[in-house]
């Protein structure tokens, strides 16, 4: 991905973070894949995936965060999926569609704490 050096355009602050994620295409039950996040914000995540996804593809995502005991299940929409290693590795940007408001706040607090440490 090309590095952007202009002013911040994101609505939500983003941190580099590695969390275990399972995901599947929403319309295809029981076909989960495992990966980890590269970064996370209240608005979405960047994942490393083993396939390219079309923009707009909806994914069912399950994430475990260290600051809450339960798994978070959320629907995400692919914003972009770019090949990093030919035919093997893709960086896939996902926007959260239905994030629970309580979790949204906890995630925001977690991100802010991490940003304050840097």
N, C-alpha and C positions, 0 to 999 in steps of 0.2 A: 504494500500500500504506500502511496506517496505521502510523505510527511507534510502536514499542513502547518505553516508557521505564522499564520495571520491571527487576528483576534479570536477569542473563544466564541464559538457559535452554538455550543450545546446548551440546552435548557438545564441539564443536570450535570453536576460535577462527576468526574469519572476517576476511578483509581485502578491501578494495576493490581489484580488479585486473581489467585488461582483457587477455584472451588470446583468440586466434582459435580458434573451435570449429566443427567441422562435426558435424551430428547428423541422425539419421533415426529414424523409428519402427522398432523392432526387427523387426517382422514385414514391413516393406516395404523390400526391398533396393534399392539404387541410387537412392534418392530423397532425397539429402542436401540440407541447407540450411546456409548459413554464417551465423554471428553472432559475437558476442563475449561474454565473461563480464562481469558487473557486479561480482560478488564471488565469492570461493572459500574453501572450508575443506577440511579432510581428509574431511569427511562429505558434501560436495556443492557445487553451484554455483548461482548465479543467472544466468540468461541472459535476454537480450532476444530474443523470438521474434516471428514475423509471424503466428502463429496460436495459438489457445487449445488447450491439451492437457487432456484429462481426467485427474483424479487417478488415479495408478496406471499410467498409460501408460509403457511401457518404451521408452527411447531408447538407441540406439547412439551414443556420443559419441567424437569424436576431438579431442584437445586438444594444442596445442604450448605447452610451458612453456619459459621462457628458461634454466632451470637444468638441463635434461637434453636431450641431442641428439635422441633419438627421440620420435616421436609417442606419446601415451598413448591407448589405446583402452579404454573402460570402458562398462559398461551402467549407465544411471541410471533412476531411477523418479521420475516427476513427483509432487511433493508438493502443488504449487499452481500455478495459472496464472491470472494476473489481468490483465484488460484495462486498459491504460494510455491508449491512444489508440483511440477507438472503431473496431473492425474492422481496425486496422493494427498496433498494437504491444502486446505482452503481456510481462509479467515472469513468467518460469517458473522455479520453484524445483525443483531436481533433487537427489535423494539418490543417492550412489554405491552400487551394489550389489556390484561385484566388483573393487574397486581392489586392484591388486598391492601386497603388503605392503612391498616395497622402495620403491616409488614413494610409498606412504602416508607412510613415514618421511621421504623427501626433501621431500615437499610440506609436512609438518609443520615441518621445519627452515626451509624457505623462508618460511613464514608467520610463524614465530617471529622470524626475522631482520627481517622487515618490521615486525612489531609492536614490536620493540626499537628500531628507528629512529625510531618515532613517540613 
